[in-house]
Amino acid sequence: MEGMPVIKERNLHPQFYRRVKMLPGGEKIEACIQCGTCSGSCPSSHTMDYTPRKLIAMIRAGMEEEVLKSKAIWMCASCYSCKARCPRGIAITDLMYTLKNIAMASGCGHKLAGPVFYGTFNRMVEKEGRINEGKFIVTFTLKTDPFKIIGMAPLGMKMLAKRRLPLKATAIKNKEEFRKILARIREAGI
Amino acid sequence: MNFNYYPGCSLHGAAADYRMSINAICRRLKMDLTEIEDWNCCGATAASSENYKMALVLAALNLVKCENESELVVACNACYQRLLNVNSKFKKYPAIKEEITAVLAEFGISGDPEKIKVRHLLEIFLEEVGLEKIKSNIVKPLSELRLIPYYGCMLVRPEGFDDPEQPTALDELLTALGAQVLPFYRKTRCCGNAVMSTNEKTALKMIKEILEEAHFRGGQAIVVTCPVCQLNLDAYQDKVNKEFGTSYNIPVLYFTQAMGLAFGIGPNKLGFDRGIVPREDLLKLIPKIE
């Protein structure tokens, strides 16, 4: 965990704060009282460089790069505990999604495991319409840490033996239209 | 009773035993679950992470396949939350709704996703089938079993049919089956699946905390309502044990498998042998005589 970054005022981007406020989860961050209920409720905040509370403070200060390059946004497990407990009604989980959206669209931290994981998943959905869990995990691992495959083999074999790892591909029928719809939405941006 | 049904990708993969047990108990309860035509992936946490509009389109595409004013039953917590979410998101962000409806209209897709009521399978058993009818089907009460009810996050958060932190639906169902349902503080604490592949250490710690309490409470099995939680708590116990020097060996079953056992349905029809942590020892605690 790190303290709030100290940066020169000219390196702040107030327009980043204005942009986030317009996007899902960002609407109410002005009302944040920095109580830290979100960080205290978060099951993964102990591994974050900046906790959710700090991230909100950093957004409000306009620390665009520091927020978008943080590892914290990829550590959110989307459990919605923060959103359920925030006394100011801030949809913090949605805010984390929005930060990931902006980071992925701008290519920030594209080499981190998080964005590669989500990108690989989404490309498979776009291609097939459905996810084959085994194929997805293997594809992702080959992209990020090929040697890890060896360590994964024992569990893979168990899953196969328990007939929980279907080898045949799963896909929707109407792929062509489905792909066009998703392409059309991605074109529109966030 | 007939319902539109969205199984989700896992039920055709790692959660084959969930699918089998759902089919078996629905047959027994004379419920027809009709899979919606050519359903697509809900997008899980991935679509929302890259582009929230993509997440809404994926969910909406499934919803518009149902008739207006009808209900859609979902078995997986993650799919349930994704599909359920469309309604509140469309209400909160009319401009986004308009944009997405316009894109779908370009492809000749009409239908209003807000007119579909999304419900979790557990909710259907409690509110539509009813505990009385479930009790009347019990031939082998689970009175020898001490069970941990584990709900996971996305059954009740951010929206749902029960309390977001201390729900009781699963407790009520398992109690009706005759089981000893143990108090469980971490019933909605996250299992960490979303970060399992990207930050294994963190996910293992999250799993460990759940297993630790389940063990401390004296649970003989953890009962789940979601294929994602099942896989995480079941398949990674080995790794948790290696990482933390523990020796957990707690079977993780679906609530539908517990129902099937109580209904006297054969374990093979419930996919009972498909647990990574073997579940077979539990069968010794089920009464033999019907």
Chai-1 contact restraints between the chains, C-beta under 6 A:
chainA,res_idxA,chainB,res_idxB,connection_type,confidence,min_distance_angstrom,max_distance_angstrom,comment,restraint_id
A,P24,B,Y52,contact,1.0,0.0,6.0,A-B,restraint_1
A,P43,B,C190,contact,1.0,0.0,6.0,A-B,restraint_2
A,P43,B,M206,contact,1.0,0.0,6.0,A-B,restraint_3
A,S44,B,T202,contact,1.0,0.0,6.0,A-B,restraint_4
A,T47,B,T202,contact,1.0,0.0,6.0,A-B,restraint_5
A,A77,B,C190,contact,1.0,0.0,6.0,A-B,restraint_6
A,A77,B,G192,contact,1.0,0.0,6.0,A-B,restraint_7
A,A77,B,A194,contact,1.0,0.0,6.0,A-B,restraint_8
A,A77,B,V195,contact,1.0,0.0,6.0,A-B,restraint_9
A,S78,B,T45,contact,1.0,0.0,6.0,A-B,restraint_10
A,S78,B,A194,contact,1.0,0.0,6.0,A-B,restraint_11
A,C79,B,C153,contact,1.0,0.0,6.0,A-B,restraint_12
A,C79,B,C190,contact,1.0,0.0,6.0,A-B,restraint_13
A,Y80,B,C153,contact,1.0,0.0,6.0,A-B,restraint_14
A,Y80,B,R157,contact,1.0,0.0,6.0,A-B,restraint_15
A,Y80,B,P158,contact,1.0,0.0,6.0,A-B,restraint_16
A,K83,B,P158,contact,1.0,0.0,6.0,A-B,restraint_17
A,A84,B,R157,contact,1.0,0.0,6.0,A-B,restraint_18
A,A84,B,P164,contact,1.0,0.0,6.0,A-B,restraint_19
A,Y97,B,S48,contact,1.0,0.0,6.0,A-B,restraint_20
A,K100,B,S49,contact,1.0,0.0,6.0,A-B,restraint_21
A,N101,B,N51,contact,1.0,0.0,6.0,A-B,restraint_22
A,M104,B,E50,contact,1.0,0.0,6.0,A-B,restraint_23
A,A113,B,T198,contact,1.0,0.0,6.0,A-B,restraint_24
A,G114,B,T198,contact,1.0,0.0,6.0,A-B,restraint_25
A,F117,B,S197,contact,1.0,0.0,6.0,A-B,restraint_26
A,F117,B,T198,contact,1.0,0.0,6.0,A-B,restraint_27
A,Y118,B,A46,contact,1.0,0.0,6.0,A-B,restraint_28
A,Y118,B,S49,contact,1.0,0.0,6.0,A-B,restraint_29
A,Y118,B,E50,contact,1.0,0.0,6.0,A-B,restraint_30
A,F121,B,A46,contact,1.0,0.0,6.0,A-B,restraint_31
A,N122,B,A46,contact,1.0,0.0,6.0,A-B,restraint_32
A,N122,B,A47,contact,1.0,0.0,6.0,A-B,restraint_33
A,N122,B,E50,contact,1.0,0.0,6.0,A-B,restraint_34
A,V125,B,C41,contact,1.0,0.0,6.0,A-B,restraint_35
A,G129,B,N40,contact,1.0,0.0,6.0,A-B,restraint_36
A,R130,B,C9,contact,1.0,0.0,6.0,A-B,restraint_37
A,R130,B,C41,contact,1.0,0.0,6.0,A-B,restraint_38
A,I131,B,C9,contact,1.0,0.0,6.0,A-B,restraint_39
A,I131,B,C41,contact,1.0,0.0,6.0,A-B,restraint_40
A,E133,B,G13,contact,1.0,0.0,6.0,A-B,restraint_41
A,E133,B,A14,contact,1.0,0.0,6.0,A-B,restraint_42
A,L155,B,A235,contact,1.0,0.0,6.0,A-B,restraint_43
A,K158,B,I276,contact,1.0,0.0,6.0,A-B,restraint_44
A,K162,B,R274,contact,1.0,0.0,6.0,A-B,restraint_45
A,R164,B,A14,contact,1.0,0.0,6.0,A-B,restraint_46
A,R164,B,A16,contact,1.0,0.0,6.0,A-B,restraint_47
A,R164,B,R274,contact,1.0,0.0,6.0,A-B,restraint_48
A,P166,B,G13,contact,1.0,0.0,6.0,A-B,restraint_49
A,T170,B,H12,contact,1.0,0.0,6.0,A-B,restraint_50
A,I172,B,D38,contact,1.0,0.0,6.0,A-B,restraint_51
A,I172,B,N40,contact,1.0,0.0,6.0,A-B,restraint_52
A,K173,B,D38,contact,1.0,0.0,6.0,A-B,restraint_53
A,N174,B,D38,contact,1.0,0.0,6.0,A-B,restraint_54
A,E177,B,F107,contact,1.0,0.0,6.0,A-B,restraint_55
A,I181,B,F107,contact,1.0,0.0,6.0,A-B,restraint_56
A,R184,B,V103,contact,1.0,0.0,6.0,A-B,restraint_57
A,I185,B,K53,contact,1.0,0.0,6.0,A-B,restraint_58
A,I185,B,M54,contact,1.0,0.0,6.0,A-B,restraint_59
A,I185,B,V57,contact,1.0,0.0,6.0,A-B,restraint_60
A,I185,B,V103,contact,1.0,0.0,6.0,A-B,restraint_61
A,I190,B,N51,contact,1.0,0.0,6.0,A-B,restraint_62
